[in-house]
Every structure is written in structure tokens, then in C-alpha cells.
Amino acid sequence: MEIKVQVLDCDYILTNGKPIVRIFGKNEKGETICVFFNGILPYFYLHCDEEKFDEIAKDLQKKFGVKTEIVEKIIPIGFHPNPVKML
């Protein structure tokens, strides 16, 4: 089943320690809908000094048990023509 959705917001909740991503929006008829995705891990990018990547990655692993990786992304706020390294 395919539904076209205008995404208005998204978040995630924990159920039995597992994340469920929720996407809130409106369909083509203007009806409010919420789509649930199981088995997807939420993520975020952290823009910080590259010298701190290892320290921050170790802290995140120790405190929250999360995996990290270094990626190159364009900063989404303002105009930035080139990607930068983020954690």
C-alpha cells in the first residue's frame, strides 16, 4: 500500500527498550496521519572539532551504548557549499 504524505514532524518513542519512529503528516485528502516504523534506529549528526571525535564517540558508547561513525554532510542551517566531517 502506498500513501503520499506531507511530513510535518517526526520523533521516536521507546517501547520495550526499542525505538519506534513516528512520522506525522497529512495525506492528499488533508487528513492527519501518523506512520510508525519499527526496526529503525533514530540518528543525528554532531558537528564538532574533529580532534574530539574519538573522545565523544567513546563517551556516547559508554553512556548510551550507541554506535558512531564519521560522515561528510552539508550543514543544514544557513548556506554551506561544501560538506564537513561530522560524527
Gaussian input, Z-matrix of N, CA and C with variables (Angstrom, degrees):
# hf/3-21g

backbone

0 1
 N
 C     1     B1
 C     2     B2     1     A1
 N     3     B3     2     A2     1     D1
 C     4     B4     3     A3     2     D2
 C     5     B5     4     A4     3     D3
 N     6     B6     5     A5     4     D4
 C     7     B7     6     A6     5     D5
 C     8     B8     7     A7     6     D6
 N     9     B9     8     A8     7     D7
 C    10    B10     9     A9     8     D8
 C    11    B11    10    A10     9     D9
 N    12    B12    11    A11    10    D10
 C    13    B13    12    A12    11    D11
 C    14    B14    13    A13    12    D12
 N    15    B15    14    A14    13    D13
 C    16    B16    15    A15    14    D14
 C    17    B17    16    A16    15    D15
 N    18    B18    17    A17    16    D16
 C    19    B19    18    A18    17    D17
 C    20    B20    19    A19    18    D18
 N    21    B21    20    A20    19    D19
 C    22    B22    21    A21    20    D20
 C    23    B23    22    A22    21    D21
 N    24    B24    23    A23    22    D22
 C    25    B25    24    A24    23    D23
 C    26    B26    25    A25    24    D24
 N    27    B27    26    A26    25    D25
 C    28    B28    27    A27    26    D26
 C    29    B29    28    A28    27    D27
 N    30    B30    29    A29    28    D28
 C    31    B31    30    A30    29    D29
 C    32    B32    31    A31    30    D30
 N    33    B33    32    A32    31    D31
 C    34    B34    33    A33    32    D32
 C    35    B35    34    A34    33    D33
 N    36    B36    35    A35    34    D34
 C    37    B37    36    A36    35    D35
 C    38    B38    37    A37    36    D36
 N    39    B39    38    A38    37    D37
 C    40    B40    39    A39    38    D38
 C    41    B41    40    A40    39    D39
 N    42    B42    41    A41    40    D40
 C    43    B43    42    A42    41    D41
 C    44    B44    43    A43    42    D42
 N    45    B45    44    A44    43    D43
 C    46    B46    45    A45    44    D44
 C    47    B47    46    A46    45    D45
 N    48    B48    47    A47    46    D46
 C    49    B49    48    A48    47    D47
 C    50    B50    49    A49    48    D48
 N    51    B51    50    A50    49    D49
 C    52    B52    51    A51    50    D50
 C    53    B53    52    A52    51    D51
 N    54    B54    53    A53    52    D52
 C    55    B55    54    A54    53    D53
 C    56    B56    55    A55    54    D54
 N    57    B57    56    A56    55    D55
 C    58    B58    57    A57    56    D56
 C    59    B59    58    A58    57    D57
 N    60    B60    59    A59    58    D58
 C    61    B61    60    A60    59    D59
 C    62    B62    61    A61    60    D60
 N    63    B63    62    A62    61    D61
 C    64    B64    63    A63    62    D62
 C    65    B65    64    A64    63    D63
 N    66    B66    65    A65    64    D64
 C    67    B67    66    A66    65    D65
 C    68    B68    67    A67    66    D66
 N    69    B69    68    A68    67    D67
 C    70    B70    69    A69    68    D68
 C    71    B71    70    A70    69    D69
 N    72    B72    71    A71    70    D70
 C    73    B73    72    A72    71    D71
 C    74    B74    73    A73    72    D72
 N    75    B75    74    A74    73    D73
 C    76    B76    75    A75    74    D74
 C    77    B77    76    A76    75    D75
 N    78    B78    77    A77    76    D76
 C    79    B79    78    A78    77    D77
 C    80    B80    79    A79    78    D78
 N    81    B81    80    A80    79    D79
 C    82    B82    81    A81    80    D80
 C    83    B83    82    A82    81    D81
 N    84    B84    83    A83    82    D82
 C    85    B85    84    A84    83    D83
 C    86    B86    85    A85    84    D84
 N    87    B87    86    A86    85    D85
 C    88    B88    87    A87    86    D86
 C    89    B89    88    A88    87    D87
 N    90    B90    89    A89    88    D88
 C    91    B91    90    A90    89    D89
 C    92    B92    91    A91    90    D90
 N    93    B93    92    A92    91    D91
 C    94    B94    93    A93    92    D92
 C    95    B95    94    A94    93    D93
 N    96    B96    95    A95    94    D94
 C    97    B97    96    A96    95    D95
 C    98    B98    97    A97    96    D96
 N    99    B99    98    A98    97    D97
 C   100   B100    99    A99    98    D98
 C   101   B101   100   A100    99    D99
 N   102   B102   101   A101   100   D100
 C   103   B103   102   A102   101   D101
 C   104   B104   103   A103   102   D102
 N   105   B105   104   A104   103   D103
 C   106   B106   105   A105   104   D104
 C   107   B107   106   A106   105   D105
 N   108   B108   107   A107   106   D106
 C   109   B109   108   A108   107   D107
 C   110   B110   109   A109   108   D108
 N   111   B111   110   A110   109   D109
 C   112   B112   111   A111   110   D110
 C   113   B113   112   A112   111   D111
 N   114   B114   113   A113   112   D112
 C   115   B115   114   A114   113   D113
 C   116   B116   115   A115   114   D114
 N   117   B117   116   A116   115   D115
 C   118   B118   117   A117   116   D116
 C   119   B119   118   A118   117   D117
 N   120   B120   119   A119   118   D118
 C   121   B121   120   A120   119   D119
 C   122   B122   121   A121   120   D120
 N   123   B123   122   A122   121   D121
 C   124   B124   123   A123   122   D122
 C   125   B125   124   A124   123   D123
 N   126   B126   125   A125   124   D124
 C   127   B127   126   A126   125   D125
 C   128   B128   127   A127   126   D126
 N   129   B129   128   A128   127   D127
 C   130   B130   129   A129   128   D128
 C   131   B131   130   A130   129   D129
 N   132   B132   131   A131   130   D130
 C   133   B133   132   A132   131   D131
 C   134   B134   133   A133   132   D132
 N   135   B135   134   A134   133   D133
 C   136   B136   135   A135   134   D134
 C   137   B137   136   A136   135   D135
 N   138   B138   137   A137   136   D136
 C   139   B139   138   A138   137   D137
 C   140   B140   139   A139   138   D138
 N   141   B141   140   A140   139   D139
 C   142   B142   141   A141   140   D140
 C   143   B143   142   A142   141   D141
 N   144   B144   143   A143   142   D142
 C   145   B145   144   A144   143   D143
 C   146   B146   145   A145   144   D144
 N   147   B147   146   A146   145   D145
 C   148   B148   147   A147   146   D146
 C   149   B149   148   A148   147   D147
 N   150   B150   149   A149   148   D148
 C   151   B151   150   A150   149   D149
 C   152   B152   151   A151   150   D150
 N   153   B153   152   A152   151   D151
 C   154   B154   153   A153   152   D152
 C   155   B155   154   A154   153   D153
 N   156   B156   155   A155   154   D154
 C   157   B157   156   A156   155   D155
 C   158   B158   157   A157   156   D156
 N   159   B159   158   A158   157   D157
 C   160   B160   159   A159   158   D158
 C   161   B161   160   A160   159   D159
 N   162   B162   161   A161   160   D160
 C   163   B163   162   A162   161   D161
 C   164   B164   163   A163   162   D162
 N   165   B165   164   A164   163   D163
 C   166   B166   165   A165   164   D164
 C   167   B167   166   A166   165   D165
 N   168   B168   167   A167   166   D166
 C   169   B169   168   A168   167   D167
 C   170   B170   169   A169   168   D168
 N   171   B171   170   A170   169   D169
 C   172   B172   171   A171   170   D170
 C   173   B173   172   A172   171   D171
 N   174   B174   173   A173   172   D172
 C   175   B175   174   A174   173   D173
 C   176   B176   175   A175   174   D174
 N   177   B177   176   A176   175   D175
 C   178   B178   177   A177   176   D176
 C   179   B179   178   A178   177   D177
 N   180   B180   179   A179   178   D178
 C   181   B181   180   A180   179   D179
 C   182   B182   181   A181   180   D180
 N   183   B183   182   A182   181   D181
 C   184   B184   183   A183   182   D182
 C   185   B185   184   A184   183   D183
 N   186   B186   185   A185   184   D184
 C   187   B187   186   A186   185   D185
 C   188   B188   187   A187   186   D186
 N   189   B189   188   A188   187   D187
 C   190   B190   189   A189   188   D188
 C   191   B191   190   A190   189   D189
 N   192   B192   191   A191   190   D190
 C   193   B193   192   A192   191   D191
 C   194   B194   193   A193   192   D192
 N   195   B195   194   A194   193   D193
 C   196   B196   195   A195   194   D194
 C   197   B197   196   A196   195   D195
 N   198   B198   197   A197   196   D196
 C   199   B199   198   A198   197   D197
 C   200   B200   199   A199   198   D198
 N   201   B201   200   A200   199   D199
 C   202   B202   201   A201   200   D200
 C   203   B203   202   A202   201   D201
 N   204   B204   203   A203   202   D202
 C   205   B205   204   A204   203   D203
 C   206   B206   205   A205   204   D204
 N   207   B207   206   A206   205   D205
 C   208   B208   207   A207   206   D206
 C   209   B209   208   A208   207   D207
 N   210   B210   209   A209   208   D208
 C   211   B211   210   A210   209   D209
 C   212   B212   211   A211   210   D210
 N   213   B213   212   A212   211   D211
 C   214   B214   213   A213   212   D212
 C   215   B215   214   A214   213   D213
 N   216   B216   215   A215   214   D214
 C   217   B217   216   A216   215   D215
 C   218   B218   217   A217   216   D216
 N   219   B219   218   A218   217   D217
 C   220   B220   219   A219   218   D218
 C   221   B221   220   A220   219   D219
 N   222   B222   221   A221   220   D220
 C   223   B223   222   A222   221   D221
 C   224   B224   223   A223   222   D222
 N   225   B225   224   A224   223   D223
 C   226   B226   225   A225   224   D224
 C   227   B227   226   A226   225   D225
 N   228   B228   227   A227   226   D226
 C   229   B229   228   A228   227   D227
 C   230   B230   229   A229   228   D228
 N   231   B231   230   A230   229   D229
 C   232   B232   231   A231   230   D230
 C   233   B233   232   A232   231   D231
 N   234   B234   233   A233   232   D232
 C   235   B235   234   A234   233   D233
 C   236   B236   235   A235   234   D234
 N   237   B237   236   A236   235   D235
 C   238   B238   237   A237   236   D236
 C   239   B239   238   A238   237   D237
 N   240   B240   239   A239   238   D238
 C   241   B241   240   A240   239   D239
 C   242   B242   241   A241   240   D240
 N   243   B243   242   A242   241   D241
 C   244   B244   243   A243   242   D242
 C   245   B245   244   A244   243   D243
 N   246   B246   245   A245   244   D244
 C   247   B247   246   A246   245   D245
 C   248   B248   247   A247   246   D246
 N   249   B249   248   A248   247   D247
 C   250   B250   249   A249   248   D248
 C   251   B251   250   A250   249   D249
 N   252   B252   251   A251   250   D250
 C   253   B253   252   A252   251   D251
 C   254   B254   253   A253   252   D252
 N   255   B255   254   A254   253   D253
 C   256   B256   255   A255   254   D254
 C   257   B257   256   A256   255   D255
 N   258   B258   257   A257   256   D256
 C   259   B259   258   A258   257   D257
 C   260   B260   259   A259   258   D258

   B1=1.4521
   B2=1.5309
   B3=1.3064
   B4=1.4607
   B5=1.5198
   B6=1.3309
   B7=1.4614
   B8=1.5181
   B9=1.3206
   B10=1.4611
   B11=1.5201
   B12=1.3455
   B13=1.4610
   B14=1.5187
   B15=1.3201
   B16=1.4606
   B17=1.5214
   B18=1.3314
   B19=1.4620
   B20=1.5225
   B21=1.3347
   B22=1.4631
   B23=1.5221
   B24=1.3262
   B25=1.4609
   B26=1.5249
   B27=1.3135
   B28=1.4574
   B29=1.5215
   B30=1.3153
   B31=1.4546
   B32=1.5169
   B33=1.3086
   B34=1.4544
   B35=1.5179
   B36=1.3204
   B37=1.4569
   B38=1.5262
   B39=1.3176
   B40=1.4616
   B41=1.5190
   B42=1.3117
   B43=1.4542
   B44=1.5191
   B45=1.3232
   B46=1.4687
   B47=1.5291
   B48=1.3349
   B49=1.4538
   B50=1.5197
   B51=1.3258
   B52=1.4665
   B53=1.5309
   B54=1.3447
   B55=1.4617
   B56=1.5243
   B57=1.3189
   B58=1.4596
   B59=1.5231
   B60=1.3386
   B61=1.4563
   B62=1.5243
   B63=1.3427
   B64=1.4637
   B65=1.5256
   B66=1.3224
   B67=1.4598
   B68=1.5189
   B69=1.3336
   B70=1.4559
   B71=1.5239
   B72=1.3171
   B73=1.4576
   B74=1.5125
   B75=1.3299
   B76=1.4641
   B77=1.5164
   B78=1.3393
   B79=1.4602
   B80=1.5326
   B81=1.3253
   B82=1.4637
   B83=1.5252
   B84=1.3291
   B85=1.4647
   B86=1.5198
   B87=1.3372
   B88=1.4595
   B89=1.5149
   B90=1.3272
   B91=1.4609
   B92=1.5261
   B93=1.3232
   B94=1.4571
   B95=1.5217
   B96=1.3304
   B97=1.4608
   B98=1.5257
   B99=1.3156
   B100=1.4597
   B101=1.5247
   B102=1.3313
   B103=1.4602
   B104=1.5261
   B105=1.3291
   B106=1.4607
   B107=1.5260
   B108=1.3367
   B109=1.4595
   B110=1.5224
   B111=1.3208
   B112=1.4657
   B113=1.5222
   B114=1.3189
   B115=1.4553
   B116=1.5196
   B117=1.3213
   B118=1.4625
   B119=1.5197
   B120=1.3191
   B121=1.4587
   B122=1.5256
   B123=1.3261
   B124=1.4641
   B125=1.5274
   B126=1.3137
   B127=1.4601
   B128=1.5196
   B129=1.2908
   B130=1.4578
   B131=1.5164
   B132=1.3247
   B133=1.4588
   B134=1.5139
   B135=1.3211
   B136=1.4548
   B137=1.5194
   B138=1.3281
   B139=1.4648
   B140=1.5184
   B141=1.3208
   B142=1.4601
   B143=1.5226
   B144=1.3146
   B145=1.4611
   B146=1.5270
   B147=1.3296
   B148=1.4660
   B149=1.5180
   B150=1.3315
   B151=1.4653
   B152=1.5274
   B153=1.3363
   B154=1.4675
   B155=1.5286
   B156=1.3360
   B157=1.4637
   B158=1.5269
   B159=1.3270
   B160=1.4722
   B161=1.5207
   B162=1.3223
   B163=1.4661
   B164=1.5264
   B165=1.3191
   B166=1.4684
   B167=1.5246
   B168=1.3265
   B169=1.4664
   B170=1.5264
   B171=1.3269
   B172=1.4683
   B173=1.5251
   B174=1.3392
   B175=1.4687
   B176=1.5243
   B177=1.3333
   B178=1.4671
   B179=1.5222
   B180=1.3260
   B181=1.4614
   B182=1.5228
   B183=1.3349
   B184=1.4627
   B185=1.5280
   B186=1.3312
   B187=1.4661
   B188=1.5212
   B189=1.3540
   B190=1.4615
   B191=1.5254
   B192=1.3297
   B193=1.4570
   B194=1.5179
   B195=1.3340
   B196=1.4632
   B197=1.5223
   B198=1.3254
   B199=1.4584
   B200=1.5234
   B201=1.3205
   B202=1.4594
   B203=1.5218
   B204=1.3065
   B205=1.4543
   B206=1.5184
   B207=1.3144
   B208=1.4575
   B209=1.5260
   B210=1.3314
   B211=1.4629
   B212=1.5243
   B213=1.3116
   B214=1.4613
   B215=1.5161
   B216=1.3287
   B217=1.4627
   B218=1.5193
   B219=1.3182
   B220=1.4619
   B221=1.5209
   B222=1.3166
   B223=1.4624
   B224=1.5298
   B225=1.3512
   B226=1.4616
   B227=1.5257
   B228=1.3161
   B229=1.4636
   B230=1.5175
   B231=1.3316
   B232=1.4570
   B233=1.5200
   B234=1.3247
   B235=1.4625
   B236=1.5204
   B237=1.3099
   B238=1.4606
   B239=1.5266
   B240=1.3283
   B241=1.4652
   B242=1.5250
   B243=1.3232
   B244=1.4647
   B245=1.5237
   B246=1.3324
   B247=1.4599
   B248=1.5274
   B249=1.3216
   B250=1.4643
   B251=1.5275
   B252=1.3153
   B253=1.4618
   B254=1.5178
   B255=1.3152
   B256=1.4634
   B257=1.5136
   B258=1.3003
   B259=1.4554
   B260=1.5055
   A1=108.45
   A2=116.87
   A3=121.45
   A4=109.69
   A5=115.28
   A6=121.74
   A7=107.95
   A8=116.65
   A9=119.96
   A10=107.90
   A11=115.08
   A12=120.66
   A13=109.95
   A14=116.13
   A15=121.22
   A16=105.40
   A17=116.95
   A18=121.26
   A19=109.72
   A20=115.94
   A21=122.23
   A22=112.03
   A23=116.01
   A24=119.99
   A25=108.14
   A26=115.55
   A27=119.65
   A28=108.71
   A29=115.08
   A30=121.80
   A31=107.60
   A32=116.33
   A33=119.24
   A34=108.70
   A35=114.49
   A36=122.00
   A37=107.00
   A38=116.21
   A39=120.74
   A40=108.98
   A41=115.78
   A42=122.21
   A43=106.93
   A44=116.01
   A45=121.46
   A46=111.16
   A47=116.12
   A48=121.48
   A49=115.28
   A50=117.98
   A51=122.29
   A52=109.50
   A53=116.90
   A54=119.06
   A55=112.67
   A56=115.24
   A57=123.02
   A58=105.89
   A59=115.85
   A60=120.81
   A61=108.24
   A62=115.58
   A63=121.15
   A64=108.73
   A65=116.05
   A66=121.53
   A67=107.64
   A68=115.45
   A69=121.92
   A70=108.87
   A71=116.60
   A72=118.69
   A73=112.10
   A74=113.90
   A75=121.61
   A76=107.91
   A77=114.86
   A78=119.24
   A79=109.78
   A80=116.74
   A81=120.98
   A82=113.27
   A83=117.38
   A84=121.24
   A85=111.94
   A86=117.19
   A87=121.17
   A88=113.59
   A89=116.58
   A90=120.54
   A91=110.00
   A92=115.79
   A93=121.40
   A94=109.29
   A95=115.93
   A96=119.60
   A97=110.08
   A98=115.29
   A99=122.53
   A100=106.89
   A101=115.74
   A102=121.47
   A103=108.04
   A104=116.56
   A105=122.25
   A106=109.51
   A107=116.68
   A108=122.09
   A109=108.66
   A110=116.12
   A111=121.95
   A112=109.09
   A113=116.71
   A114=120.86
   A115=114.83
   A116=117.49
   A117=121.71
   A118=107.81
   A119=116.55
   A120=119.72
   A121=110.00
   A122=118.00
   A123=119.82
   A124=109.42
   A125=116.29
   A126=119.83
   A127=110.53
   A128=115.52
   A129=121.71
   A130=108.07
   A131=115.43
   A132=121.61
   A133=108.69
   A134=115.77
   A135=121.89
   A136=108.46
   A137=115.87
   A138=121.04
   A139=107.50
   A140=116.24
   A141=121.62
   A142=108.52
   A143=116.37
   A144=120.75
   A145=109.52
   A146=115.87
   A147=119.92
   A148=112.41
   A149=116.76
   A150=120.20
   A151=111.88
   A152=117.29
   A153=121.32
   A154=113.11
   A155=117.97
   A156=120.82
   A157=112.22
   A158=117.47
   A159=120.62
   A160=112.03
   A161=116.47
   A162=121.06
   A163=111.14
   A164=116.50
   A165=120.58
   A166=110.29
   A167=117.56
   A168=120.97
   A169=110.86
   A170=116.98
   A171=120.65
   A172=111.13
   A173=117.07
   A174=120.62
   A175=111.34
   A176=117.15
   A177=120.44
   A178=111.25
   A179=117.12
   A180=120.86
   A181=110.75
   A182=116.46
   A183=121.34
   A184=111.85
   A185=116.99
   A186=120.68
   A187=113.78
   A188=116.71
   A189=119.16
   A190=114.37
   A191=117.47
   A192=120.43
   A193=114.11
   A194=116.96
   A195=120.16
   A196=111.55
   A197=115.32
   A198=121.70
   A199=108.66
   A200=116.26
   A201=120.71
   A202=109.12
   A203=115.16
   A204=121.24
   A205=108.40
   A206=115.77
   A207=121.05
   A208=107.75
   A209=115.73
   A210=122.09
   A211=109.08
   A212=116.50
   A213=121.14
   A214=108.02
   A215=116.06
   A216=122.84
   A217=109.34
   A218=115.61
   A219=120.42
   A220=107.59
   A221=116.85
   A222=121.38
   A223=107.73
   A224=118.38
   A225=120.92
   A226=115.84
   A227=118.46
   A228=120.34
   A229=108.51
   A230=116.28
   A231=120.02
   A232=110.17
   A233=116.63
   A234=120.87
   A235=109.50
   A236=115.18
   A237=122.01
   A238=106.92
   A239=118.10
   A240=120.54
   A241=114.84
   A242=117.46
   A243=120.04
   A244=111.73
   A245=116.04
   A246=118.69
   A247=111.16
   A248=115.11
   A249=121.56
   A250=108.01
   A251=116.05
   A252=119.87
   A253=109.34
   A254=114.51
   A255=122.14
   A256=108.25
   A257=115.08
   A258=121.79
   A259=108.34
   D1=129.02
   D2=-179.89
   D3=-114.56
   D4=131.96
   D5=179.08
   D6=-129.25
   D7=132.42
   D8=173.96
   D9=-86.55
   D10=131.93
   D11=-175.24
   D12=-131.88
   D13=133.18
   D14=168.69
   D15=-90.53
   D16=111.02
   D17=-176.06
   D18=-75.10
   D19=128.48
   D20=178.67
   D21=-107.14
   D22=-31.72
   D23=-178.21
   D24=-165.74
   D25=162.80
   D26=173.56
   D27=-152.50
   D28=155.70
   D29=176.41
   D30=-158.26
   D31=-168.35
   D32=173.27
   D33=-145.64
   D34=154.78
   D35=176.01
   D36=-125.07
   D37=160.26
   D38=175.85
   D39=-106.25
   D40=128.85
   D41=175.04
   D42=-126.68
   D43=118.24
   D44=-175.59
   D45=54.54
   D46=38.39
   D47=177.78
   D48=76.72
   D49=3.82
   D50=-179.22
   D51=-112.89
   D52=137.67
   D53=-179.29
   D54=-76.50
   D55=141.76
   D56=170.79
   D57=-123.46
   D58=116.33
   D59=179.93
   D60=-81.29
   D61=132.57
   D62=178.76
   D63=-116.06
   D64=130.03
   D65=176.38
   D66=-115.23
   D67=122.58
   D68=-178.81
   D69=-103.46
   D70=138.82
   D71=179.73
   D72=-171.14
   D73=-164.30
   D74=177.90
   D75=-128.67
   D76=144.05
   D77=176.96
   D78=-89.02
   D79=-175.60
   D80=-176.60
   D81=-63.95
   D82=-21.51
   D83=177.98
   D84=-88.04
   D85=-1.72
   D86=-178.62
   D87=85.45
   D88=7.54
   D89=179.60
   D90=-79.32
   D91=142.00
   D92=177.94
   D93=-76.00
   D94=134.09
   D95=178.39
   D96=-136.73
   D97=160.50
   D98=174.33
   D99=-135.56
   D100=126.15
   D101=-179.99
   D102=-108.12
   D103=133.17
   D104=179.76
   D105=-106.56
   D106=134.24
   D107=176.33
   D108=-121.39
   D109=117.45
   D110=175.76
   D111=-94.11
   D112=152.57
   D113=174.58
   D114=78.77
   D115=12.69
   D116=177.69
   D117=-113.52
   D118=130.66
   D119=177.55
   D120=-89.87
   D121=128.20
   D122=175.70
   D123=-68.02
   D124=153.63
   D125=-179.35
   D126=-145.60
   D127=166.02
   D128=173.90
   D129=-150.04
   D130=163.41
   D131=177.77
   D132=-108.23
   D133=140.38
   D134=179.71
   D135=-117.61
   D136=116.10
   D137=177.83
   D138=-95.80
   D139=113.79
   D140=-178.64
   D141=-149.84
   D142=176.26
   D143=177.92
   D144=-60.54
   D145=132.28
   D146=-178.85
   D147=-58.38
   D148=-29.70
   D149=179.89
   D150=-64.02
   D151=-20.68
   D152=-177.53
   D153=-96.09
   D154=-3.22
   D155=-176.68
   D156=-53.03
   D157=-51.78
   D158=-176.77
   D159=-61.76
   D160=-44.95
   D161=-179.38
   D162=-62.55
   D163=-46.23
   D164=-179.22
   D165=-66.66
   D166=-42.17
   D167=179.33
   D168=-60.27
   D169=-42.71
   D170=178.41
   D171=-64.37
   D172=-42.06
   D173=178.38
   D174=-62.58
   D175=-43.95
   D176=179.76
   D177=-64.05
   D178=-40.02
   D179=178.15
   D180=-65.13
   D181=-44.64
   D182=-177.54
   D183=-67.08
   D184=-46.51
   D185=-174.59
   D186=-79.90
   D187=-35.18
   D188=-172.22
   D189=-123.84
   D190=-6.30
   D191=179.95
   D192=67.77
   D193=26.84
   D194=-177.50
   D195=-97.60
   D196=153.20
   D197=176.31
   D198=-89.39
   D199=148.89
   D200=176.04
   D201=-132.33
   D202=157.98
   D203=172.87
   D204=-151.88
   D205=156.10
   D206=178.43
   D207=-92.12
   D208=128.98
   D209=-179.81
   D210=-131.04
   D211=163.42
   D212=173.86
   D213=-110.75
   D214=121.31
   D215=-178.00
   D216=-138.51
   D217=158.63
   D218=173.98
   D219=-88.43
   D220=133.28
   D221=178.25
   D222=-62.62
   D223=126.12
   D224=-172.12
   D225=-79.09
   D226=-4.14
   D227=-178.16
   D228=-113.08
   D229=128.47
   D230=-176.97
   D231=80.86
   D232=-172.79
   D233=179.08
   D234=-102.93
   D235=121.01
   D236=177.79
   D237=-136.19
   D238=107.29
   D239=-173.90
   D240=-72.07
   D241=-21.52
   D242=-175.00
   D243=-121.42
   D244=145.09
   D245=175.79
   D246=-67.84
   D247=153.72
   D248=176.74
   D249=-126.67
   D250=158.99
   D251=177.96
   D252=-76.16
   D253=134.33
   D254=177.94
   D255=-134.76
   D256=160.23
   D257=177.64
   D258=-97.52

